[in-house]
Amino acid sequence: MESGRRPKRVANLIKEALGPILVREFQGGGSGLITVTRVEMTADLQTARVYLSFFGGVPEQEVFELIEQRTGYLRKCIASEVKLKYNPHLIFVRDPAPEYERRLDRLMEHLKDEDK
């Protein structure tokens, strides 16, 4: 999705701006954690694909749907913090990496147990 330095720099700015907003607006009473794991920008800087991970007691599906419903609000928040010619369209995606890592860990543990 990205090509060149500018999309990577803008993606990093959006990630830094969006992280605290998500924690403040969508992370409930101290249980669980919402993390922006990475942001990928299109070369024209019009679209940002935001990868999210949910840990702990966060009701993942419920919070994810709420974030998607409030995309317009989140775009406004980003626009006030990151000065760009165009305010990018945000696409939120669950990051599959944490689940993939957990499965690999379980497989490794299973293999260790079989060796014993």
ROLOKOL-616544 format. One record per residue (C-alpha): x, y, z; residue number from 1; residue in one letter. Coordinates in Angstrom, 1 decimal, m for minus. Example, Ala and Ser with C-alpha at 12.3 -4.5 7.8 and 13.67 -1.06 7.14 Angstrom:
REM ROLOKOL-616544
<pt <12.3; m4.5; 7.8>; 1; A>
<pt <13.7; m1.1; 7.1>; 2; S>
***
This chain:
REM ROLOKOL-616544
<pt <0.0; 0.0; 0.0>; 1; M>
<pt <2.8; 2.4; 0.9>; 2; E>
<pt <5.6; 3.5; m1.4>; 3; S>
<pt <8.1; 6.2; m0.6>; 4; G>
<pt <9.0; 8.1; 2.5>; 5; R>
<pt <6.1; 10.5; 2.7>; 6; R>
<pt <3.3; 7.9; 3.1>; 7; P>
<pt <5.4; 6.3; 5.9>; 8; K>
<pt <5.9; 9.6; 7.7>; 9; R>
<pt <2.2; 10.5; 7.4>; 10; V>
<pt <1.2; 7.0; 8.6>; 11; A>
<pt <3.4; 7.4; 11.6>; 12; N>
<pt <1.9; 10.8; 12.4>; 13; L>
<pt <m1.6; 9.4; 12.2>; 14; I>
<pt <m0.7; 6.4; 14.4>; 15; K>
<pt <0.8; 8.7; 17.0>; 16; E>
<pt <m2.3; 11.0; 16.9>; 17; A>
<pt <m4.9; 8.2; 16.8>; 18; L>
<pt <m3.5; 6.0; 19.6>; 19; G>
<pt <m4.3; 8.4; 22.5>; 20; P>
<pt <m7.7; 9.3; 21.0>; 21; I>
<pt <m8.7; 5.6; 20.9>; 22; L>
<pt <m7.6; 5.1; 24.5>; 23; V>
<pt <m9.4; 8.2; 25.7>; 24; R>
<pt <m12.6; 7.6; 23.8>; 25; E>
<pt <m13.1; 3.9; 23.5>; 26; F>
<pt <m11.1; 2.1; 26.2>; 27; Q>
<pt <m13.3; 1.4; 29.2>; 28; G>
<pt <m12.7; 1.6; 32.9>; 29; G>
<pt <m9.2; 0.3; 33.1>; 30; G>
<pt <m9.7; m3.2; 31.9>; 31; S>
<pt <m8.1; m4.2; 28.6>; 32; G>
<pt <m6.2; m2.3; 26.0>; 33; L>
<pt <m6.7; m0.9; 22.5>; 34; I>
<pt <m3.6; m0.5; 20.4>; 35; T>
<pt <m2.9; 0.9; 17.0>; 36; V>
<pt <m0.3; m1.6; 15.8>; 37; T>
<pt <0.4; 0.0; 12.4>; 38; R>
<pt <m1.0; 2.4; 9.8>; 39; V>
<pt <m0.6; 2.0; 6.0>; 40; E>
<pt <m1.2; 4.9; 3.7>; 41; M>
<pt <m2.0; 4.9; 0.0>; 42; T>
<pt <0.6; 6.7; m2.1>; 43; A>
<pt <m1.8; 9.6; m2.7>; 44; D>
<pt <m2.3; 10.0; 1.1>; 45; L>
<pt <m6.1; 9.8; 0.6>; 46; Q>
<pt <m6.7; 6.5; 2.6>; 47; T>
<pt <m5.2; 5.2; 5.8>; 48; A>
<pt <m5.6; 1.5; 6.8>; 49; R>
<pt <m5.5; 1.4; 10.6>; 50; V>
<pt <m4.6; m1.9; 12.2>; 51; Y>
<pt <m6.0; m2.4; 15.7>; 52; L>
<pt <m5.3; m5.0; 18.4>; 53; S>
<pt <m7.5; m5.6; 21.5>; 54; F>
<pt <m6.0; m7.1; 24.6>; 55; F>
<pt <m7.4; m8.0; 28.0>; 56; G>
<pt <m11.0; m7.4; 28.9>; 57; G>
<pt <m12.0; m5.2; 26.0>; 58; V>
<pt <m15.3; m6.3; 24.4>; 59; P>
<pt <m13.6; m6.5; 21.0>; 60; E>
<pt <m16.6; m6.8; 18.6>; 61; Q>
<pt <m18.6; m4.1; 20.4>; 62; E>
<pt <m15.7; m1.6; 20.6>; 63; V>
<pt <m14.6; m2.3; 17.0>; 64; F>
<pt <m18.2; m1.5; 15.8>; 65; E>
<pt <m18.3; 1.7; 17.8>; 66; L>
<pt <m15.0; 2.8; 16.3>; 67; I>
<pt <m16.3; 2.2; 12.8>; 68; E>
<pt <m19.5; 4.1; 13.6>; 69; Q>
<pt <m17.4; 7.1; 14.8>; 70; R>
<pt <m15.0; 7.2; 12.0>; 71; T>
<pt <m16.0; 10.8; 11.0>; 72; G>
<pt <m15.3; 12.0; 14.5>; 73; Y>
<pt <m11.9; 10.3; 14.5>; 74; L>
<pt <m11.1; 11.9; 11.2>; 75; R>
<pt <m11.9; 15.3; 12.7>; 76; K>
<pt <m9.7; 14.6; 15.7>; 77; C>
<pt <m6.8; 13.6; 13.4>; 78; I>
<pt <m7.3; 16.7; 11.2>; 79; A>
<pt <m6.9; 18.9; 14.2>; 80; S>
<pt <m3.6; 17.3; 15.2>; 81; E>
<pt <m2.0; 16.4; 11.9>; 82; V>
<pt <m2.0; 19.2; 9.3>; 83; K>
<pt <m2.4; 17.6; 5.8>; 84; L>
<pt <m3.8; 18.9; 2.5>; 85; K>
<pt <m6.4; 16.2; 2.6>; 86; Y>
<pt <m7.9; 14.4; 5.6>; 87; N>
<pt <m7.5; 10.7; 4.8>; 88; P>
<pt <m10.3; 8.2; 4.8>; 89; H>
<pt <m9.9; 5.8; 7.6>; 90; L>
<pt <m10.3; 2.1; 7.2>; 91; I>
<pt <m10.1; 0.1; 10.5>; 92; F>
<pt <m8.9; m3.5; 10.4>; 93; V>
<pt <m8.2; m6.0; 13.2>; 94; R>
<pt <m4.6; m6.8; 13.2>; 95; D>
<pt <m4.2; m10.6; 12.8>; 96; P>
<pt <m0.6; m10.6; 14.1>; 97; A>
<pt <m1.3; m11.0; 17.8>; 98; P>
<pt <m3.6; m14.0; 17.3>; 99; E>
<pt <m1.1; m15.5; 14.9>; 100; Y>
<pt <1.7; m15.1; 17.5>; 101; E>
<pt <m0.5; m16.7; 20.2>; 102; R>
<pt <m1.2; m19.7; 17.9>; 103; R>
<pt <2.6; m20.1; 17.2>; 104; L>
<pt <3.3; m19.9; 20.9>; 105; D>
<pt <0.7; m22.7; 21.6>; 106; R>
<pt <2.2; m24.8; 18.8>; 107; L>
<pt <5.7; m24.4; 20.2>; 108; M>
<pt <4.5; m25.3; 23.7>; 109; E>
<pt <2.7; m28.4; 22.3>; 110; H>
<pt <5.9; m29.5; 20.5>; 111; L>
<pt <7.9; m29.0; 23.6>; 112; K>
<pt <5.4; m31.2; 25.6>; 113; D>
<pt <5.6; m33.9; 22.9>; 114; E>
<pt <9.4; m34.0; 23.1>; 115; D>
<pt <9.3; m34.7; 26.8>; 116; K>
***
